[in-house]
Amino acid sequence: MLQRKASLLGQPEPQTQQELSISSIPSTPKESLKLRA
């Protein structure tokens, strides 16, 4: 399921569910910057 969602987003497979949730909806601006970095 994680892989399916990741491919829908066009992103590499997340290593953890946390990464997936962060990439989908960042909880804080800091985490959003982490993704772009």
mmCIF file of the N, C-alpha and C atoms, coordinates in Angstrom:
data_MODEL
# 
_entry.id   MODEL 
# 
loop_
_atom_site.group_PDB 
_atom_site.id 
_atom_site.type_symbol 
_atom_site.label_atom_id 
_atom_site.label_alt_id 
_atom_site.label_comp_id 
_atom_site.label_asym_id 
_atom_site.label_entity_id 
_atom_site.label_seq_id 
_atom_site.pdbx_PDB_ins_code 
_atom_site.Cartn_x 
_atom_site.Cartn_y 
_atom_site.Cartn_z 
_atom_site.occupancy 
_atom_site.B_iso_or_equiv 
_atom_site.pdbx_formal_charge 
_atom_site.auth_seq_id 
_atom_site.auth_comp_id 
_atom_site.auth_asym_id 
_atom_site.auth_atom_id 
_atom_site.pdbx_PDB_model_num 
ATOM 1   N N  . MET A 1 1  ? 0.844  -1.203 0.000  1.00 0.00 ? 1  MET A N  1 
ATOM 2   C CA . MET A 1 1  ? 0.000  0.000  0.000  1.00 0.00 ? 1  MET A CA 1 
ATOM 3   C C  . MET A 1 1  ? 0.874  1.246  0.000  1.00 0.00 ? 1  MET A C  1 
ATOM 4   N N  . LEU A 1 2  ? 1.942  1.205  0.800  1.00 0.00 ? 2  LEU A N  1 
ATOM 5   C CA . LEU A 1 2  ? 2.851  2.350  0.836  1.00 0.00 ? 2  LEU A CA 1 
ATOM 6   C C  . LEU A 1 2  ? 3.467  2.568  -0.537 1.00 0.00 ? 2  LEU A C  1 
ATOM 7   N N  . GLN A 1 3  ? 3.887  1.478  -1.173 1.00 0.00 ? 3  GLN A N  1 
ATOM 8   C CA . GLN A 1 3  ? 4.516  1.594  -2.488 1.00 0.00 ? 3  GLN A CA 1 
ATOM 9   C C  . GLN A 1 3  ? 3.518  2.163  -3.494 1.00 0.00 ? 3  GLN A C  1 
ATOM 10  N N  . ARG A 1 4  ? 2.273  1.717  -3.395 1.00 0.00 ? 4  ARG A N  1 
ATOM 11  C CA . ARG A 1 4  ? 1.248  2.182  -4.329 1.00 0.00 ? 4  ARG A CA 1 
ATOM 12  C C  . ARG A 1 4  ? 1.055  3.687  -4.187 1.00 0.00 ? 4  ARG A C  1 
ATOM 13  N N  . LYS A 1 5  ? 0.939  4.159  -2.974 1.00 0.00 ? 5  LYS A N  1 
ATOM 14  C CA . LYS A 1 5  ? 0.724  5.586  -2.733 1.00 0.00 ? 5  LYS A CA 1 
ATOM 15  C C  . LYS A 1 5  ? 1.937  6.377  -3.214 1.00 0.00 ? 5  LYS A C  1 
ATOM 16  N N  . ALA A 1 6  ? 3.121  5.845  -2.975 1.00 0.00 ? 6  ALA A N  1 
ATOM 17  C CA . ALA A 1 6  ? 4.344  6.530  -3.365 1.00 0.00 ? 6  ALA A CA 1 
ATOM 18  C C  . ALA A 1 6  ? 4.401  6.691  -4.877 1.00 0.00 ? 6  ALA A C  1 
ATOM 19  N N  . SER A 1 7  ? 4.019  5.641  -5.603 1.00 0.00 ? 7  SER A N  1 
ATOM 20  C CA . SER A 1 7  ? 4.089  5.737  -7.058 1.00 0.00 ? 7  SER A CA 1 
ATOM 21  C C  . SER A 1 7  ? 3.038  6.716  -7.565 1.00 0.00 ? 7  SER A C  1 
ATOM 22  N N  . LEU A 1 8  ? 1.919  6.820  -6.867 1.00 0.00 ? 8  LEU A N  1 
ATOM 23  C CA . LEU A 1 8  ? 0.888  7.779  -7.269 1.00 0.00 ? 8  LEU A CA 1 
ATOM 24  C C  . LEU A 1 8  ? 1.429  9.195  -7.131 1.00 0.00 ? 8  LEU A C  1 
ATOM 25  N N  . LEU A 1 9  ? 2.213  9.411  -6.072 1.00 0.00 ? 9  LEU A N  1 
ATOM 26  C CA . LEU A 1 9  ? 2.789  10.729 -5.850 1.00 0.00 ? 9  LEU A CA 1 
ATOM 27  C C  . LEU A 1 9  ? 3.971  10.970 -6.774 1.00 0.00 ? 9  LEU A C  1 
ATOM 28  N N  . GLY A 1 10 ? 4.444  9.912  -7.417 1.00 0.00 ? 10 GLY A N  1 
ATOM 29  C CA . GLY A 1 10 ? 5.584  10.056 -8.305 1.00 0.00 ? 10 GLY A CA 1 
ATOM 30  C C  . GLY A 1 10 ? 6.875  10.222 -7.527 1.00 0.00 ? 10 GLY A C  1 
ATOM 31  N N  . GLN A 1 11 ? 6.901  9.699  -6.318 1.00 0.00 ? 11 GLN A N  1 
ATOM 32  C CA . GLN A 1 11 ? 8.087  9.825  -5.479 1.00 0.00 ? 11 GLN A CA 1 
ATOM 33  C C  . GLN A 1 11 ? 8.659  8.451  -5.193 1.00 0.00 ? 11 GLN A C  1 
ATOM 34  N N  . PRO A 1 12 ? 9.943  8.368  -4.836 1.00 0.00 ? 12 PRO A N  1 
ATOM 35  C CA . PRO A 1 12 ? 10.558 7.086  -4.472 1.00 0.00 ? 12 PRO A CA 1 
ATOM 36  C C  . PRO A 1 12 ? 9.864  6.472  -3.265 1.00 0.00 ? 12 PRO A C  1 
ATOM 37  N N  . GLU A 1 13 ? 9.987  5.167  -3.130 1.00 0.00 ? 13 GLU A N  1 
ATOM 38  C CA . GLU A 1 13 ? 9.328  4.485  -2.020 1.00 0.00 ? 13 GLU A CA 1 
ATOM 39  C C  . GLU A 1 13 ? 9.825  5.024  -0.681 1.00 0.00 ? 13 GLU A C  1 
ATOM 40  N N  . PRO A 1 14 ? 8.910  5.415  0.196  1.00 0.00 ? 14 PRO A N  1 
ATOM 41  C CA . PRO A 1 14 ? 9.294  5.885  1.522  1.00 0.00 ? 14 PRO A CA 1 
ATOM 42  C C  . PRO A 1 14 ? 9.840  4.736  2.356  1.00 0.00 ? 14 PRO A C  1 
ATOM 43  N N  . GLN A 1 15 ? 10.850 5.005  3.158  1.00 0.00 ? 15 GLN A N  1 
ATOM 44  C CA . GLN A 1 15 ? 11.444 3.956  3.977  1.00 0.00 ? 15 GLN A CA 1 
ATOM 45  C C  . GLN A 1 15 ? 10.551 3.658  5.177  1.00 0.00 ? 15 GLN A C  1 
ATOM 46  N N  . THR A 1 16 ? 9.790  4.648  5.609  1.00 0.00 ? 16 THR A N  1 
ATOM 47  C CA . THR A 1 16 ? 8.937  4.457  6.774  1.00 0.00 ? 16 THR A CA 1 
ATOM 48  C C  . THR A 1 16 ? 7.602  5.151  6.552  1.00 0.00 ? 16 THR A C  1 
ATOM 49  N N  . GLN A 1 17 ? 6.618  4.787  7.328  1.00 0.00 ? 17 GLN A N  1 
ATOM 50  C CA . GLN A 1 17 ? 5.305  5.431  7.225  1.00 0.00 ? 17 GLN A CA 1 
ATOM 51  C C  . GLN A 1 17 ? 5.429  6.913  7.571  1.00 0.00 ? 17 GLN A C  1 
ATOM 52  N N  . GLN A 1 18 ? 6.361  7.233  8.464  1.00 0.00 ? 18 GLN A N  1 
ATOM 53  C CA . GLN A 1 18 ? 6.543  8.620  8.870  1.00 0.00 ? 18 GLN A CA 1 
ATOM 54  C C  . GLN A 1 18 ? 6.949  9.460  7.663  1.00 0.00 ? 18 GLN A C  1 
ATOM 55  N N  . GLU A 1 19 ? 7.873  8.932  6.868  1.00 0.00 ? 19 GLU A N  1 
ATOM 56  C CA . GLU A 1 19 ? 8.321  9.671  5.689  1.00 0.00 ? 19 GLU A CA 1 
ATOM 57  C C  . GLU A 1 19 ? 7.147  9.925  4.760  1.00 0.00 ? 19 GLU A C  1 
ATOM 58  N N  . LEU A 1 20 ? 6.286  8.922  4.609  1.00 0.00 ? 20 LEU A N  1 
ATOM 59  C CA . LEU A 1 20 ? 5.147  9.063  3.713  1.00 0.00 ? 20 LEU A CA 1 
ATOM 60  C C  . LEU A 1 20 ? 4.226  10.170 4.208  1.00 0.00 ? 20 LEU A C  1 
ATOM 61  N N  . SER A 1 21 ? 3.931  10.180 5.495  1.00 0.00 ? 21 SER A N  1 
ATOM 62  C CA . SER A 1 21 ? 3.029  11.185 6.036  1.00 0.00 ? 21 SER A CA 1 
ATOM 63  C C  . SER A 1 21 ? 3.655  12.575 5.909  1.00 0.00 ? 21 SER A C  1 
ATOM 64  N N  . ILE A 1 22 ? 4.962  12.654 6.101  1.00 0.00 ? 22 ILE A N  1 
ATOM 65  C CA . ILE A 1 22 ? 5.655  13.943 5.979  1.00 0.00 ? 22 ILE A CA 1 
ATOM 66  C C  . ILE A 1 22 ? 5.595  14.437 4.543  1.00 0.00 ? 22 ILE A C  1 
ATOM 67  N N  . SER A 1 23 ? 5.801  13.526 3.584  1.00 0.00 ? 23 SER A N  1 
ATOM 68  C CA . SER A 1 23 ? 5.812  13.934 2.184  1.00 0.00 ? 23 SER A CA 1 
ATOM 69  C C  . SER A 1 23 ? 4.400  14.305 1.742  1.00 0.00 ? 23 SER A C  1 
ATOM 70  N N  . SER A 1 24 ? 3.390  13.688 2.358  1.00 0.00 ? 24 SER A N  1 
ATOM 71  C CA . SER A 1 24 ? 2.014  13.983 1.983  1.00 0.00 ? 24 SER A CA 1 
ATOM 72  C C  . SER A 1 24 ? 1.576  15.299 2.620  1.00 0.00 ? 24 SER A C  1 
ATOM 73  N N  . ILE A 1 25 ? 1.740  15.395 3.935  1.00 0.00 ? 25 ILE A N  1 
ATOM 74  C CA . ILE A 1 25 ? 1.312  16.609 4.643  1.00 0.00 ? 25 ILE A CA 1 
ATOM 75  C C  . ILE A 1 25 ? 2.329  16.943 5.722  1.00 0.00 ? 25 ILE A C  1 
ATOM 76  N N  . PRO A 1 26 ? 3.219  17.889 5.433  1.00 0.00 ? 26 PRO A N  1 
ATOM 77  C CA . PRO A 1 26 ? 4.221  18.278 6.430  1.00 0.00 ? 26 PRO A CA 1 
ATOM 78  C C  . PRO A 1 26 ? 3.553  18.833 7.689  1.00 0.00 ? 26 PRO A C  1 
ATOM 79  N N  . SER A 1 27 ? 3.975  18.364 8.856  1.00 0.00 ? 27 SER A N  1 
ATOM 80  C CA . SER A 1 27 ? 3.377  18.838 10.102 1.00 0.00 ? 27 SER A CA 1 
ATOM 81  C C  . SER A 1 27 ? 3.904  20.225 10.437 1.00 0.00 ? 27 SER A C  1 
ATOM 82  N N  . THR A 1 28 ? 5.157  20.482 10.065 1.00 0.00 ? 28 THR A N  1 
ATOM 83  C CA . THR A 1 28 ? 5.749  21.777 10.379 1.00 0.00 ? 28 THR A CA 1 
ATOM 84  C C  . THR A 1 28 ? 6.568  22.274 9.190  1.00 0.00 ? 28 THR A C  1 
ATOM 85  N N  . PRO A 1 29 ? 6.760  23.568 9.085  1.00 0.00 ? 29 PRO A N  1 
ATOM 86  C CA . PRO A 1 29 ? 7.564  24.142 7.997  1.00 0.00 ? 29 PRO A CA 1 
ATOM 87  C C  . PRO A 1 29 ? 8.960  23.535 7.969  1.00 0.00 ? 29 PRO A C  1 
ATOM 88  N N  . LYS A 1 30 ? 9.487  23.200 9.139  1.00 0.00 ? 30 LYS A N  1 
ATOM 89  C CA . LYS A 1 30 ? 10.826 22.615 9.227  1.00 0.00 ? 30 LYS A CA 1 
ATOM 90  C C  . LYS A 1 30 ? 10.882 21.310 8.425  1.00 0.00 ? 30 LYS A C  1 
ATOM 91  N N  . GLU A 1 31 ? 9.861  20.470 8.593  1.00 0.00 ? 31 GLU A N  1 
ATOM 92  C CA . GLU A 1 31 ? 9.845  19.192 7.881  1.00 0.00 ? 31 GLU A CA 1 
ATOM 93  C C  . GLU A 1 31 ? 9.655  19.426 6.393  1.00 0.00 ? 31 GLU A C  1 
ATOM 94  N N  . SER A 1 32 ? 8.915  20.464 6.042  1.00 0.00 ? 32 SER A N  1 
ATOM 95  C CA . SER A 1 32 ? 8.713  20.780 4.629  1.00 0.00 ? 32 SER A CA 1 
ATOM 96  C C  . SER A 1 32 ? 10.049 21.164 3.996  1.00 0.00 ? 32 SER A C  1 
ATOM 97  N N  . LEU A 1 33 ? 10.853 21.927 4.733  1.00 0.00 ? 33 LEU A N  1 
ATOM 98  C CA . LEU A 1 33 ? 12.179 22.316 4.231  1.00 0.00 ? 33 LEU A CA 1 
ATOM 99  C C  . LEU A 1 33 ? 13.061 21.089 4.095  1.00 0.00 ? 33 LEU A C  1 
ATOM 100 N N  . LYS A 1 34 ? 12.910 20.158 5.021  1.00 0.00 ? 34 LYS A N  1 
ATOM 101 C CA . LYS A 1 34 ? 13.706 18.931 4.982  1.00 0.00 ? 34 LYS A CA 1 
ATOM 102 C C  . LYS A 1 34 ? 13.496 18.210 3.659  1.00 0.00 ? 34 LYS A C  1 
ATOM 103 N N  . LEU A 1 35 ? 12.245 18.150 3.211  1.00 0.00 ? 35 LEU A N  1 
ATOM 104 C CA . LEU A 1 35 ? 11.935 17.446 1.966  1.00 0.00 ? 35 LEU A CA 1 
ATOM 105 C C  . LEU A 1 35 ? 12.602 18.140 0.790  1.00 0.00 ? 35 LEU A C  1 
ATOM 106 N N  . ARG A 1 36 ? 12.556 19.472 0.775  1.00 0.00 ? 36 ARG A N  1 
ATOM 107 C CA . ARG A 1 36 ? 13.104 20.217 -0.368 1.00 0.00 ? 36 ARG A CA 1 
ATOM 108 C C  . ARG A 1 36 ? 14.622 20.208 -0.359 1.00 0.00 ? 36 ARG A C  1 
ATOM 109 N N  . ALA A 1 37 ? 15.193 20.122 0.837  1.00 0.00 ? 37 ALA A N  1 
ATOM 110 C CA . ALA A 1 37 ? 16.655 20.158 0.949  1.00 0.00 ? 37 ALA A CA 1 
ATOM 111 C C  . ALA A 1 37 ? 17.298 19.040 0.163  1.00 0.00 ? 37 ALA A C  1 
# 
